[in-house]
Amino acid sequence: MATIVVDHRTLAAEQVQAKSPKAGTRPTARPEPARPQIAVDGVVIPHAAIAREVQNHPAENPAEAWTEAARALIVRELLVQEARRLAIEAEPLEDEEGRRETDEEALIRVLMEREISLPEPDDASTHRYYEKNLRLFRSADLFEAAHILFSVDWSDKDAFAAAVESAKSAIALLTEEPSRFPDLARELSACSSSSEGGHLGQFTRDQVTPEFSAALDQLRTGEISVAPVETPYGVHVIRLDRRVNGQTLPFEAVRKRIAMYLKSSVWRRAAAQYISLLAGRATITGFDFGGAETPLVQ
C-alpha cells in the first residue's frame, strides 16, 4: 500500500486560504510590529524557529510568510504533543537518498497513520472520477508547424501597422507560391527558426500562446494562415505541417493513479479536520489559528 507523506507545512496550509493582494497592486511598506510570543499549551515556539521556517513559505510579503511559518510550527507542536500524550513510539525512517526523519517527524508520521485510517477507493468511485474527468486523462495534441514572425513594438502604432502589412504581403506571395515559405522565412522572419525555414519542430498547445494555438485549429495540414496572426511576440504567418490528435488513456492505465489521488484528497481533508480538533482542545496564545474554536469533527 502506498504511503502518504506527512508534512506539517502542507497540513498547516490546509487550515487557511492565504489572502493575496489585488493584481497590479504592490504592498505598502510599513514598520514591522512587535510580534507576540506564541505558545501551544504553554510550550513556546521561539521567534528564531519561526524565522528559520520562513524560507519554506514563499509569500507576497514578509508578514504573510511569517504567519504561515508560525502556523506550520503550531501544527507541528499540536501533533507532537498529541503523539506524546498517546505515548506513541516511532523509529525514524530513512529514504532511498539517505535522508533520515527527525524524532519528531517520525512521531507525527506514526500518529497520523494511527489516527487517520481511510478505506481504499473502490473501482466504482475511481471509474466515476475517470468518466467525469476524461480530459485529464487525454494525451496532448501534437503539432508541427512553421512560421514567419514580424516583430512588433506594441507601443508604436505605425510599426504595428507596418508589420501587419508585411505579413499580408507575405501571405499574398505564398498564396501564389506556397513553396517559397522557407525562403521567405529565412529572409523576413525575426525568429531564430528562420535559419530552419521557419520550422518550429514538434510542440503541444501549452508550449505556444493561446492565439497561436487558436490559429492552428483553423488550419488543415499543409495550409497557411489566410490572415496575419497576432500574439504577444508579434505578427505571424503560420503553416501547419502536421497534427497528431491526443488519445484518451484507457481506465486500466490510470486506475491506480486515480485511486491514489482520491485517497490522498480524502486523507488531506481528514488530516485538516483532525488538526482543527486538536487546535480546538489546545490553548494557543499569541496567534489567531482560525477555526480552532469550532473544530470540524467532534
C-alpha positions in Angstrom: 0.0 0.0 0.0 1.4 3.4 -0.9 2.5 5.7 1.9 1.2 9.3 2.1 4.0 11.5 3.2 3.1 13.8 6.2 4.4 17.3 6.0 3.4 19.7 8.8 3.8 22.7 6.5 1.3 21.2 4.0 -1.1 20.4 6.8 -0.8 23.9 8.0 -1.7 25.3 4.6 -4.9 23.2 4.6 -6.2 25.2 7.6 -6.4 28.6 5.8 -6.6 30.2 2.4 -4.0 32.9 2.1 -5.2 36.3 1.1 -3.3 37.8 -1.7 -3.2 41.5 -2.8 -5.2 42.5 -5.8 -3.4 42.1 -9.1 -1.4 45.2 -10.1 -1.0 46.5 -6.6 2.1 46.5 -4.5 2.1 46.1 -0.7 2.8 49.3 1.1 6.0 49.1 3.2 5.1 49.6 6.9 7.2 49.3 10.1 7.1 45.7 11.3 5.0 45.5 14.5 6.4 43.7 17.6 5.4 40.1 17.3 3.8 38.4 20.3 5.1 35.3 21.9 3.4 32.2 20.5 2.7 29.1 22.7 0.8 25.9 22.4 -0.5 24.7 25.8 2.4 26.6 27.4 5.1 25.4 25.1 6.7 28.5 23.5 7.5 28.5 19.8 10.6 30.7 19.6 10.7 33.6 17.1 14.1 32.2 16.0 12.5 28.9 15.0 9.8 30.8 13.0 12.4 32.9 11.3 14.2 29.7 10.2 10.9 28.2 9.0 10.0 31.3 6.9 12.2 30.2 4.0 9.8 27.3 3.4 6.8 29.6 2.9 7.2 31.9 -0.1 4.7 34.7 0.1 3.8 38.2 -1.2 5.3 39.9 1.8 7.4 39.1 4.9 4.4 39.3 7.2 2.4 36.7 5.3 5.5 34.4 5.2 5.9 34.8 9.0 2.3 34.0 9.6 2.4 30.8 7.5 5.7 29.7 9.1 4.2 30.2 12.6 1.1 28.3 11.6 3.2 25.4 10.3 5.1 25.2 13.6 1.9 25.4 15.6 0.6 22.4 13.7 3.8 20.6 14.3 3.6 21.3 18.0 0.0 20.2 18.2 0.8 16.9 16.5 4.0 16.2 18.6 2.2 17.0 21.8 -0.7 14.6 20.9 1.8 11.8 19.9 3.5 12.2 23.3 0.2 12.2 25.1 -0.7 8.9 23.5 2.7 7.5 24.4 3.5 6.8 20.7 6.8 5.3 20.0 8.3 5.7 16.5 11.6 4.8 14.8 12.8 7.4 12.3 12.9 6.1 8.7 15.5 6.8 6.0 14.6 7.2 2.4 16.5 5.9 -0.7 18.6 9.1 -0.8 19.8 8.6 2.8 17.6 11.4 4.3 16.5 10.4 7.8 13.5 11.6 9.7 13.9 13.5 12.9 12.4 12.0 16.0 9.5 14.5 15.9 8.8 13.8 12.2 8.7 10.1 13.0 6.2 10.7 15.8 4.0 12.8 13.5 4.0 10.1 10.8 3.0 7.3 13.2 0.4 9.5 14.9 -1.3 10.3 11.5 -1.1 6.6 10.4 -2.7 5.6 13.7 -5.4 8.3 13.9 -6.4 8.7 10.3 -7.5 5.4 8.8 -9.3 5.5 5.4 -10.7 2.8 3.2 -9.1 2.2 -0.2 -11.2 3.7 -3.0 -13.2 1.1 -4.8 -13.4 0.6 -8.6 -16.8 2.2 -8.8 -15.6 5.5 -7.3 -12.4 5.5 -9.3 -14.3 4.8 -12.6 -16.8 7.5 -11.7 -14.0 10.0 -11.3 -12.5 8.8 -14.6 -15.7 9.3 -16.5 -16.3 12.8 -15.1 -12.7 13.9 -15.9 -11.8 12.3 -19.2 -10.0 15.5 -20.3 -7.4 14.9 -17.5 -6.5 11.5 -19.0 -6.1 12.6 -22.6 -2.6 12.9 -24.1 -1.8 16.3 -25.5 -2.4 17.2 -29.2 0.9 17.4 -31.0 1.7 19.9 -33.8 4.4 20.5 -36.3 4.3 24.0 -37.9 6.4 26.7 -39.4 6.0 30.4 -39.1 7.3 33.8 -40.3 7.5 36.3 -37.4 7.3 40.1 -37.9 8.4 41.6 -34.6 6.4 44.5 -33.2 6.9 47.4 -30.9 3.3 47.4 -29.4 3.7 51.0 -28.3 4.3 52.1 -31.9 1.0 52.0 -33.9 2.8 52.8 -37.1 5.3 49.9 -36.6 2.4 47.6 -35.8 0.5 48.6 -38.9 3.7 48.1 -41.0 4.2 44.6 -39.5 0.6 43.6 -40.4 1.0 44.8 -43.9 4.3 42.9 -44.3 2.5 39.8 -43.1 -0.3 40.3 -45.5 2.2 40.8 -48.4 3.9 37.5 -47.4 0.6 35.7 -47.4 -0.3 37.0 -50.8 3.0 35.8 -52.2 2.5 32.4 -50.5 -1.0 32.1 -51.9 0.6 32.0 -55.4 3.7 30.1 -54.5 3.4 28.2 -51.2 6.8 26.5 -51.8 8.5 29.8 -51.1 7.7 29.6 -47.4 11.1 28.5 -46.3 12.9 31.2 -48.4 10.6 34.0 -47.1 11.1 32.7 -43.5 14.9 32.9 -43.9 14.6 36.4 -45.5 11.9 38.0 -43.3 11.4 36.2 -40.0 12.6 37.7 -36.8 12.5 34.3 -35.1 15.6 32.2 -34.6 13.7 29.5 -36.5 14.3 31.5 -39.7 17.5 29.5 -40.2 15.4 26.4 -40.4 13.0 27.9 -42.9 10.6 28.9 -40.1 10.2 25.3 -38.9 9.3 25.1 -35.2 9.6 21.4 -34.7 7.1 19.4 -32.6 5.1 21.0 -29.8 1.9 21.0 -27.7 -0.6 23.7 -27.1 0.9 24.5 -23.7 4.2 25.5 -25.4 2.7 28.2 -27.6 0.4 31.2 -27.0 -3.4 30.8 -27.0 -3.5 33.0 -30.1 -1.0 30.8 -31.9 -2.9 27.6 -30.8 -6.3 29.0 -31.9 -4.8 29.8 -35.4 -3.6 26.2 -35.7 -7.1 24.9 -35.0 -8.3 26.8 -38.1 -5.8 25.2 -40.4 -5.7 21.8 -42.2 -2.4 20.0 -42.7 -0.4 21.9 -45.3 -2.4 25.1 -45.1 -1.1 28.6 -44.5 -3.0 31.2 -42.4 -5.1 33.4 -44.6 -4.7 36.4 -42.3 -1.9 37.6 -40.0 -1.9 36.1 -36.5 -1.2 38.5 -33.7 0.4 37.2 -30.5 2.4 39.0 -27.7 5.6 38.1 -29.7 4.5 39.9 -32.9 2.6 39.2 -36.1 2.9 35.7 -37.6 2.3 33.9 -40.8 1.7 30.2 -39.9 1.8 27.0 -41.8 0.5 23.8 -40.2 2.7 20.8 -41.3 1.3 18.0 -39.1 -1.3 17.4 -36.4 -1.5 14.3 -34.1 -4.6 14.3 -32.0 -4.3 13.3 -28.4 -5.8 10.0 -27.3 -7.7 9.3 -24.1 -5.9 6.8 -21.9 -7.8 3.7 -21.0 -9.2 3.4 -17.5 -6.9 0.5 -16.6 -3.9 2.6 -17.4 -4.8 5.3 -14.9 -6.9 3.4 -12.3 -4.1 3.2 -9.7 -3.2 6.9 -10.2 -6.9 7.9 -9.7 -7.2 5.7 -6.6 -4.1 7.3 -5.1 -5.4 10.8 -5.9 -8.8 10.1 -4.3 -7.2 8.6 -1.2 -4.8 11.4 -0.8 -7.6 14.0 -1.3 -9.8 12.4 1.4 -6.8 12.0 3.7 -5.8 15.6 3.4 -9.3 16.7 4.3 -9.4 14.3 7.2 -6.0 15.5 8.4 -7.2 19.1 8.3 -10.2 18.2 10.4 -8.1 16.3 12.9 -5.7 19.2 13.3 -8.7 21.5 13.8 -9.9 19.2 16.5 -6.5 19.3 18.3 -6.4 23.1 18.0 -9.9 23.3 19.5 -8.7 21.4 22.5 -5.5 23.3 22.9 -4.7 26.7 24.3 -2.9 28.6 21.6 -1.7 32.1 22.6 -0.1 34.9 20.5 -1.6 33.6 17.3 -5.1 33.5 15.7 -5.1 29.9 14.4 -8.5 30.4 12.7 -11.4 28.0 13.1 -9.9 26.3 16.1 -12.9 27.3 18.3 -15.2 25.3 16.0 -13.5 22.0 15.1 -14.8 20.3 12.0 -15.2 16.9 13.7 -16.5 16.0 17.2 
